């Protein structure tokens, strides 16, 4: 059994930021253990590289330069830096520098390639169990990420969202006679719909609950920053959802009387209905723990960050929304980590 001051579980963008900011705050590298099965930039690096992002490149660069320990100024050339900072980009352009940062951060701390399965607080220290090891740490940061939500239509063949958002993978499916149902009207929906229409599907039927919403840039503020469409997804939706439907696309509100009949005509389905927190390591003492959205605290010495534990904020327009995105994860750490350093076990 090994003992550390801090354990960071997860090596996606939030976990990378957590390790970097701990080092920035003077926590010695040999007191940090970093647990992840892949160290490949999380789902951004393993699932979503082909997805058009909804964040301006300038904000990705702010994240990459947000921790001195990232040493991004010393990084090799990445295509991301060639893109107009005011434009969006494929997430693969962001994944490459994230992987580079992970590699050199892992050299400064203790990396363990594993999945954390259980957390237990004993003698004012957290015991983190994996399949092969037990790790003790005074404090734990959970950056465990999220997984796509699903509905349950068992008579339809599901096209996984990671396939629907990747044109190359989608093109490998035999969909010539398919009628595909797509649930949702989010950013992911507005990427999946044109991808499907670029194949030889017979028809795509989009089932939605509410009108499309767009982010609007107003100087140094963004209306509907976390809930509105941006980038290429927004451009496509304005022309093809709120404009003129393309051929082979139909749309129905889920509560419309016609929806049930239309759904029966479908052979396949894509769920673009949001994400939910990846399963937490079990905490036998308490069961399911709730995270304080104001400060990321789950329990003494146990903290959450990233898309699994997003900060809830009220913008200048009075709208409340969960703050999700790389720079927002860094901002959460900037505000919360000084508190976490004091709120130990």
C-alpha positions as a Markdown table, in Angstrom:
| # | Residue | x | y | z |
|---|---|---|---|---|
| 1 | Unk | 0.0 | 0.0 | 0.0 |
| 2 | Unk | 1.4 | 3.4 | -0.9 |
| 3 | Unk | 0.6 | 6.8 | 0.7 |
| 4 | Unk | 0.3 | 10.2 | -0.9 |
| 5 | Unk | -1.0 | 13.7 | -0.1 |
| 6 | Unk | -3.2 | 13.8 | -3.1 |
| 7 | Unk | -4.8 | 11.3 | -5.5 |
| 8 | Unk | -6.3 | 12.5 | -8.8 |
| 9 | Unk | -8.7 | 10.0 | -10.4 |
| 10 | Unk | -9.1 | 10.7 | -14.1 |
| 11 | Unk | -6.8 | 12.0 | -16.8 |
| 12 | Unk | -9.2 | 13.9 | -19.1 |
| 13 | Unk | -9.1 | 17.7 | -19.3 |
| 14 | Unk | -10.3 | 18.2 | -15.7 |
| 15 | Unk | -7.9 | 15.6 | -14.3 |
| 16 | Unk | -5.0 | 17.1 | -16.3 |
| 17 | Unk | -5.9 | 20.6 | -14.9 |
| 18 | Unk | -6.1 | 19.3 | -11.4 |
| 19 | Unk | -2.6 | 17.7 | -11.5 |
| 20 | Unk | -1.2 | 20.9 | -13.1 |
| 21 | Unk | -2.7 | 23.2 | -10.5 |
| 22 | Unk | -1.7 | 21.1 | -7.6 |
| 23 | Unk | 1.9 | 21.3 | -8.8 |
| 24 | Unk | 1.5 | 25.0 | -9.3 |
| 25 | Unk | 0.4 | 25.4 | -5.7 |
| 26 | Unk | 3.6 | 23.8 | -4.5 |
| 27 | Unk | 2.4 | 20.2 | -3.9 |
| 28 | Unk | 5.5 | 18.0 | -4.5 |
| 29 | Unk | 5.1 | 15.7 | -7.4 |
| 30 | Unk | 6.1 | 12.6 | -5.4 |
| 31 | Unk | 3.1 | 13.3 | -3.1 |
| 32 | Unk | 0.6 | 13.1 | -6.0 |
| 33 | Unk | -0.7 | 9.8 | -7.4 |
| 34 | Unk | -2.6 | 10.0 | -10.7 |
| 35 | Unk | -5.0 | 7.2 | -11.6 |
| 36 | Unk | -6.4 | 6.5 | -15.1 |
| 37 | Unk | -6.6 | 3.4 | -17.3 |
| 38 | Unk | -5.2 | 5.2 | -20.4 |
| 39 | Unk | -3.7 | 8.6 | -19.9 |
| 40 | Unk | -5.0 | 9.5 | -23.4 |
| 41 | Unk | -6.8 | 12.8 | -22.6 |
| 42 | Unk | -10.0 | 11.1 | -21.5 |
| 43 | Unk | -12.9 | 10.8 | -23.9 |
| 44 | Unk | -11.7 | 13.9 | -25.8 |
| 45 | Unk | -8.7 | 11.9 | -26.9 |
| 46 | Unk | -10.3 | 8.5 | -27.3 |
| 47 | Unk | -13.9 | 9.1 | -28.5 |
| 48 | Unk | -14.5 | 12.7 | -29.7 |
| 49 | Unk | -11.6 | 13.6 | -31.9 |
| 50 | Unk | -13.7 | 13.9 | -35.1 |
| 51 | Unk | -16.3 | 16.1 | -33.4 |
| 52 | Unk | -16.4 | 19.8 | -34.2 |
| 53 | Unk | -16.0 | 21.7 | -30.9 |
| 54 | Unk | -18.3 | 24.4 | -29.7 |
| 55 | Unk | -15.5 | 26.5 | -28.1 |
| 56 | Unk | -13.3 | 29.2 | -29.7 |
| 57 | Unk | -9.7 | 28.2 | -30.1 |
| 58 | Unk | -8.7 | 31.2 | -28.0 |
| 59 | Unk | -10.4 | 29.6 | -25.0 |
| 60 | Unk | -8.6 | 26.3 | -25.6 |
| 61 | Unk | -5.3 | 28.2 | -25.7 |
| 62 | Unk | -6.3 | 30.0 | -22.4 |
| 63 | Unk | -6.7 | 26.5 | -20.8 |
| 64 | Unk | -3.4 | 25.2 | -22.2 |
| 65 | Unk | -1.6 | 28.3 | -20.9 |
| 66 | Unk | -3.5 | 28.3 | -17.6 |
| 67 | Unk | -1.1 | 26.2 | -15.6 |
| 68 | Unk | 2.7 | 27.0 | -15.5 |
| 69 | Unk | 3.2 | 23.3 | -14.9 |
| 70 | Unk | 1.7 | 22.4 | -18.3 |
| 71 | Unk | 4.9 | 24.1 | -19.8 |
| 72 | Unk | 2.8 | 24.7 | -23.0 |
| 73 | Unk | 5.3 | 27.4 | -24.1 |
| 74 | Unk | 7.8 | 24.5 | -24.5 |
| 75 | Unk | 5.5 | 22.3 | -26.5 |
| 76 | Unk | 6.2 | 21.2 | -30.0 |
| 77 | Unk | 4.1 | 22.7 | -32.8 |
| 78 | Unk | 0.5 | 21.7 | -32.8 |
| 79 | Unk | -2.1 | 22.4 | -35.6 |
| 80 | Unk | -4.3 | 24.1 | -33.0 |
| 81 | Unk | -2.0 | 27.1 | -32.9 |
| 82 | Unk | -2.5 | 27.6 | -36.6 |
| 83 | Unk | -6.2 | 28.0 | -36.4 |
| 84 | Unk | -7.9 | 31.4 | -36.1 |
| 85 | Unk | -8.4 | 32.0 | -32.4 |
| 86 | Unk | -11.9 | 33.2 | -33.1 |
| 87 | Unk | -12.9 | 30.0 | -34.8 |
| 88 | Unk | -13.9 | 26.6 | -33.5 |
| 89 | Unk | -12.0 | 23.4 | -34.4 |
| 90 | Unk | -12.2 | 19.6 | -34.3 |
| 91 | Unk | -11.6 | 18.3 | -30.8 |
| 92 | Unk | -8.7 | 16.2 | -32.2 |
| 93 | Unk | -6.8 | 19.5 | -32.5 |
| 94 | Unk | -7.2 | 19.9 | -28.7 |
| 95 | Unk | -6.6 | 16.3 | -27.8 |
| 96 | Unk | -3.0 | 16.3 | -29.2 |
| 97 | Unk | -1.6 | 18.9 | -26.9 |
| 98 | Unk | -3.6 | 17.4 | -24.0 |
| 99 | Unk | -1.8 | 14.1 | -24.6 |
| 100 | Unk | 1.5 | 15.8 | -24.7 |
| 101 | Unk | 0.9 | 17.6 | -21.4 |
| 102 | Unk | -0.3 | 14.4 | -19.8 |
| 103 | Unk | 2.9 | 12.6 | -20.8 |
| 104 | Unk | 5.2 | 15.1 | -19.1 |
| 105 | Unk | 3.0 | 15.6 | -16.1 |
| 106 | Unk | 3.0 | 11.9 | -15.6 |
| 107 | Unk | 6.8 | 12.0 | -15.3 |
| 108 | Unk | 6.5 | 14.4 | -12.4 |
| 109 | Unk | 4.0 | 12.5 | -10.3 |
| 110 | Unk | 3.1 | 8.8 | -9.7 |
| 111 | Unk | 0.9 | 7.5 | -12.5 |
| 112 | Unk | -1.1 | 4.3 | -12.1 |
| 113 | Unk | -2.9 | 2.8 | -15.0 |
| 114 | Unk | -6.0 | 1.4 | -13.4 |
| 115 | Unk | -9.7 | 2.1 | -12.7 |
| 116 | Unk | -10.6 | 3.2 | -9.2 |
| 117 | Unk | -13.4 | 1.0 | -7.9 |
| 118 | Unk | -13.8 | 2.0 | -4.2 |
| 119 | Unk | -13.1 | 4.8 | -1.8 |
| 120 | Unk | -13.1 | 4.4 | 2.0 |
| 121 | Unk | -12.1 | 7.0 | 4.7 |
| 122 | Unk | -10.1 | 5.4 | 7.5 |
| 123 | Unk | -7.9 | 7.1 | 10.1 |
| 124 | Unk | -8.3 | 10.4 | 8.3 |
| 125 | Unk | -6.9 | 9.1 | 5.0 |
| 126 | Unk | -8.7 | 7.9 | 1.9 |
| 127 | Unk | -8.1 | 4.3 | 0.8 |
| 128 | Unk | -8.5 | 4.1 | -3.0 |
| 129 | Unk | -8.9 | 0.6 | -4.3 |
| 130 | Unk | -8.2 | -0.6 | -7.9 |
| 131 | Unk | -8.3 | -4.1 | -9.2 |
| 132 | Unk | -4.6 | -4.5 | -8.5 |
| 133 | Unk | -3.6 | -2.0 | -5.8 |
| 134 | Unk | -4.6 | -0.1 | -2.7 |
| 135 | Unk | -3.5 | 3.5 | -2.5 |
| 136 | Unk | -3.7 | 5.8 | 0.5 |
| 137 | Unk | -4.1 | 9.6 | 0.1 |
| 138 | Unk | -5.0 | 12.4 | 2.4 |
| 139 | Unk | -7.1 | 14.0 | -0.3 |
| 140 | Unk | -8.8 | 12.8 | -3.5 |
| 141 | Unk | -9.9 | 14.7 | -6.5 |
| 142 | Unk | -12.5 | 13.0 | -8.7 |
| 143 | Unk | -12.3 | 14.0 | -12.4 |
| 144 | Unk | -14.1 | 10.9 | -13.6 |
| 145 | Unk | -16.0 | 12.4 | -16.7 |
| 146 | Unk | -19.4 | 11.5 | -18.0 |
| 147 | Unk | -21.1 | 9.0 | -20.3 |
| 148 | Unk | -23.9 | 9.6 | -22.9 |
| 149 | Unk | -27.4 | 9.2 | -21.6 |
| 150 | Unk | -29.7 | 6.7 | -23.4 |
| 151 | Unk | -33.4 | 6.2 | -23.8 |
| 152 | Unk | -34.9 | 2.7 | -24.1 |
| 153 | Unk | -36.3 | 1.8 | -27.5 |
| 154 | Unk | -35.4 | -1.9 | -27.6 |
| 155 | Unk | -37.0 | -2.5 | -31.0 |
| 156 | Unk | -34.5 | -0.1 | -32.6 |
| 157 | Unk | -30.9 | -0.8 | -33.5 |
| 158 | Unk | -28.8 | 1.8 | -31.6 |
| 159 | Unk | -26.0 | 3.7 | -33.4 |
| 160 | Unk | -23.7 | 4.7 | -30.6 |
| 161 | Unk | -23.2 | 8.5 | -30.3 |
| 162 | Unk | -19.5 | 8.2 | -30.8 |
| 163 | Unk | -20.2 | 6.6 | -34.2 |
| 164 | Unk | -22.8 | 9.0 | -35.2 |
| 165 | Unk | -20.5 | 11.9 | -34.5 |
| 166 | Unk | -17.6 | 10.4 | -36.5 |
| 167 | Unk | -18.2 | 10.5 | -40.3 |
| 168 | Unk | -15.6 | 7.8 | -41.0 |
| 169 | Unk | -17.1 | 5.3 | -38.5 |
| 170 | Unk | -20.6 | 6.2 | -39.6 |
| 171 | Unk | -19.7 | 5.5 | -43.2 |
| 172 | Unk | -18.7 | 2.0 | -42.4 |
| 173 | Unk | -22.3 | 1.0 | -41.4 |
| 174 | Unk | -24.8 | -0.5 | -43.8 |
| 175 | Unk | -27.6 | 2.1 | -43.6 |
| 176 | Unk | -28.8 | 2.2 | -47.2 |
| 177 | Unk | -32.4 | 1.3 | -46.3 |
| 178 | Unk | -32.4 | 2.7 | -42.7 |
| 179 | Unk | -34.8 | 5.2 | -41.2 |
| 180 | Unk | -32.9 | 6.6 | -38.3 |
| 181 | Unk | -34.5 | 8.3 | -35.3 |
| 182 | Unk | -32.3 | 11.0 | -33.6 |
| 183 | Unk | -33.5 | 12.1 | -30.1 |
| 184 | Unk | -32.3 | 15.6 | -29.0 |
| 185 | Unk | -31.7 | 19.1 | -30.2 |
| 186 | Unk | -28.3 | 19.7 | -28.6 |
| 187 | Unk | -24.8 | 20.4 | -30.1 |
| 188 | Unk | -24.3 | 16.7 | -30.6 |
| 189 | Unk | -27.7 | 16.5 | -32.4 |
| 190 | Unk | -26.7 | 19.1 | -34.9 |
| 191 | Unk | -23.5 | 17.2 | -35.6 |
| 192 | Unk | -25.1 | 13.8 | -35.9 |
| 193 | Unk | -28.0 | 15.0 | -38.2 |
| 194 | Unk | -25.8 | 16.2 | -41.1 |
| 195 | Unk | -23.5 | 13.3 | -40.7 |
| 196 | Unk | -26.4 | 10.9 | -41.1 |
| 197 | Unk | -27.8 | 12.9 | -44.1 |
| 198 | Unk | -24.4 | 12.5 | -45.8 |
| 199 | Unk | -24.8 | 8.8 | -45.8 |
| 200 | Unk | -27.4 | 6.9 | -47.9 |
| 201 | Unk | -30.0 | 6.5 | -45.2 |
| 202 | Unk | -33.6 | 6.5 | -46.4 |
| 203 | Unk | -34.8 | 9.1 | -43.9 |
| 204 | Unk | -33.7 | 10.8 | -40.6 |
| 205 | Unk | -36.4 | 11.7 | -38.1 |
| 206 | Unk | -35.4 | 14.1 | -35.3 |
| 207 | Unk | -37.5 | 13.9 | -32.1 |
| 208 | Unk | -37.0 | 17.0 | -29.9 |
| 209 | Unk | -38.5 | 18.7 | -26.8 |
| 210 | Unk | -37.7 | 22.4 | -27.3 |
| 211 | Unk | -36.7 | 24.9 | -29.9 |
| 212 | Unk | -33.0 | 25.3 | -30.8 |
| 213 | Unk | -31.0 | 27.8 | -28.7 |
| 214 | Unk | -28.0 | 29.7 | -29.9 |
| 215 | Unk | -25.1 | 31.2 | -28.0 |
| 216 | Unk | -24.7 | 34.9 | -28.8 |
| 217 | Unk | -21.4 | 36.7 | -28.4 |
| 218 | Unk | -21.8 | 40.1 | -26.8 |
| 219 | Unk | -18.4 | 41.6 | -26.3 |
| 220 | Unk | -16.9 | 39.9 | -23.3 |
| 221 | Unk | -20.1 | 38.1 | -22.5 |
| 222 | Unk | -21.9 | 35.2 | -24.1 |
| 223 | Unk | -25.7 | 34.7 | -23.9 |
| 224 | Unk | -26.5 | 31.0 | -23.4 |
| 225 | Unk | -22.8 | 30.2 | -23.2 |
| 226 | Unk | -23.3 | 26.7 | -21.9 |
| 227 | Unk | -26.7 | 25.8 | -23.4 |
| 228 | Unk | -26.7 | 27.4 | -26.8 |
| 229 | Unk | -25.4 | 26.1 | -30.1 |
| 230 | Unk | -22.0 | 27.4 | -31.4 |
| 231 | Unk | -19.7 | 27.0 | -34.3 |
| 232 | Unk | -20.5 | 24.7 | -37.2 |
| 233 | Unk | -23.4 | 23.1 | -35.4 |
| 234 | Unk | -25.0 | 26.5 | -35.0 |
| 235 | Unk | -24.4 | 27.4 | -38.6 |
| 236 | Unk | -26.0 | 24.1 | -39.8 |
| 237 | Unk | -29.0 | 24.5 | -37.5 |
| 238 | Unk | -29.8 | 28.0 | -38.6 |
| 239 | Unk | -29.9 | 26.9 | -42.2 |
| 240 | Unk | -31.5 | 23.5 | -41.9 |
| 241 | Unk | -33.5 | 23.4 | -38.7 |
| 242 | Unk | -34.7 | 27.0 | -38.3 |
| 243 | Unk | -34.4 | 27.5 | -42.0 |
| 244 | Unk | -35.5 | 24.9 | -44.6 |
| 245 | Unk | -35.3 | 21.2 | -43.8 |
| 246 | Unk | -33.0 | 19.3 | -46.1 |
| 247 | Unk | -34.4 | 16.3 | -48.1 |
| 248 | Unk | -34.9 | 13.1 | -46.0 |
| 249 | Unk | -35.1 | 15.0 | -42.7 |
| 250 | Unk | -38.3 | 15.2 | -40.7 |
| 251 | Unk | -38.8 | 16.6 | -37.2 |
| 252 | Unk | -41.4 | 16.0 | -34.5 |
| 253 | Unk | -41.8 | 17.2 | -31.0 |
| 254 | Unk | -41.8 | 14.1 | -28.7 |
| 255 | Unk | -45.2 | 15.1 | -27.3 |
| 256 | Unk | -46.8 | 15.4 | -30.8 |
| 257 | Unk | -49.5 | 12.8 | -31.5 |
| 258 | Unk | -47.7 | 11.8 | -34.6 |
| 259 | Unk | -44.4 | 10.9 | -32.8 |
| 260 | Unk | -45.3 | 7.4 | -31.8 |
| 261 | Unk | -46.4 | 6.5 | -35.3 |
| 262 | Unk | -43.3 | 8.0 | -36.8 |
| 263 | Unk | -41.1 | 6.2 | -34.3 |
| 264 | Unk | -42.5 | 2.9 | -35.4 |
| 265 | Unk | -41.3 | 3.5 | -38.9 |
| 266 | Unk | -37.7 | 3.8 | -37.7 |
| 267 | Unk | -35.1 | 1.0 | -37.8 |
| 268 | Unk | -32.2 | 2.6 | -36.0 |
| 269 | Unk | -31.8 | 5.2 | -33.3 |
| 270 | Unk | -29.2 | 7.8 | -32.1 |
| 271 | Unk | -29.5 | 9.3 | -28.6 |
| 272 | Unk | -28.1 | 12.8 | -28.3 |
| 273 | Unk | -29.9 | 13.6 | -25.1 |
| 274 | Unk | -27.0 | 14.8 | -22.9 |
| 275 | Unk | -24.5 | 13.2 | -20.6 |
| 276 | Unk | -24.5 | 11.8 | -17.1 |
| 277 | Unk | -21.8 | 11.3 | -14.5 |
| 278 | Unk | -19.6 | 8.3 | -15.0 |
| 279 | Unk | -20.1 | 5.8 | -12.2 |
| 280 | Unk | -18.4 | 6.9 | -9.0 |
| 281 | Unk | -16.0 | 4.6 | -7.1 |
| 282 | Unk | -18.1 | 2.9 | -4.4 |
| 283 | Unk | -18.1 | 4.7 | -1.0 |
| 284 | Unk | -19.5 | 2.0 | 1.3 |
| 285 | Unk | -19.6 | 4.3 | 4.3 |
| 286 | Unk | -22.1 | 6.8 | 2.8 |
| 287 | Unk | -23.5 | 5.4 | -0.5 |
| 288 | Unk | -24.0 | 8.0 | -3.3 |
| 289 | Unk | -22.3 | 11.2 | -2.4 |
| 290 | Unk | -23.6 | 14.6 | -3.5 |
| 291 | Unk | -21.2 | 17.3 | -4.7 |
| 292 | Unk | -21.7 | 20.9 | -3.6 |
| 293 | Unk | -22.0 | 22.7 | -6.9 |
| 294 | Unk | -20.7 | 26.0 | -5.4 |
| 295 | Unk | -17.3 | 24.6 | -4.3 |
| 296 | Unk | -16.9 | 21.0 | -5.5 |
| 297 | Unk | -16.7 | 19.5 | -2.0 |
| 298 | Unk | -18.1 | 15.9 | -1.7 |
| 299 | Unk | -16.7 | 15.1 | 1.8 |
| 300 | Unk | -13.7 | 16.1 | 3.9 |
| 301 | Unk | -10.7 | 15.6 | 1.6 |
| 302 | Unk | -12.9 | 14.5 | -1.3 |
| 303 | Unk | -13.5 | 16.9 | -4.2 |
| 304 | Unk | -15.1 | 16.8 | -7.7 |
| 305 | Unk | -14.3 | 18.7 | -10.8 |
| 306 | Unk | -15.0 | 18.5 | -14.5 |
| 307 | Unk | -18.1 | 17.5 | -16.5 |
| 308 | Unk | -19.1 | 15.0 | -13.8 |
| 309 | Unk | -19.2 | 17.8 | -11.1 |
| 310 | Unk | -19.8 | 21.0 | -13.0 |
| 311 | Unk | -20.0 | 24.4 | -11.3 |
| 312 | Unk | -23.4 | 26.0 | -11.4 |
| 313 | Unk | -23.3 | 29.7 | -12.1 |
| 314 | Unk | -25.6 | 32.6 | -12.8 |
| 315 | Unk | -24.5 | 34.7 | -15.7 |
| 316 | Unk | -24.9 | 38.5 | -16.0 |
| 317 | Unk | -28.2 | 38.0 | -17.8 |
| 318 | Unk | -29.6 | 36.2 | -14.8 |
| 319 | Unk | -29.7 | 32.7 | -16.4 |
| 320 | Unk | -28.5 | 29.8 | -14.4 |
| 321 | Unk | -26.5 | 27.0 | -16.1 |
| 322 | Unk | -23.8 | 24.4 | -15.5 |
| 323 | Unk | -20.4 | 25.6 | -16.6 |
| 324 | Unk | -18.8 | 22.9 | -18.8 |
| 325 | Unk | -15.7 | 23.4 | -20.9 |
| 326 | Unk | -11.9 | 23.1 | -20.5 |
| 327 | Unk | -11.4 | 26.8 | -19.5 |
| 328 | Unk | -14.3 | 26.5 | -17.1 |
| 329 | Unk | -12.7 | 23.5 | -15.4 |
| 330 | Unk | -9.5 | 25.5 | -15.0 |
| 331 | Unk | -11.4 | 28.5 | -13.6 |
| 332 | Unk | -13.2 | 26.2 | -11.1 |
| 333 | Unk | -9.9 | 24.9 | -9.9 |
| 334 | Unk | -8.5 | 28.4 | -9.7 |
| 335 | Unk | -11.3 | 29.4 | -7.3 |
| 336 | Unk | -11.8 | 26.1 | -5.4 |
| 337 | Unk | -8.4 | 24.6 | -5.0 |
| 338 | Unk | -7.2 | 27.1 | -2.4 |
| 339 | Unk | -10.2 | 26.0 | -0.3 |
| 340 | Unk | -9.6 | 22.3 | -1.0 |
| 341 | Unk | -6.0 | 22.7 | 0.2 |
| 342 | Unk | -7.4 | 23.8 | 3.6 |
| 343 | Unk | -10.4 | 21.4 | 3.8 |
| 344 | Unk | -8.7 | 18.1 | 4.3 |
| 345 | Unk | -9.5 | 15.2 | 6.5 |
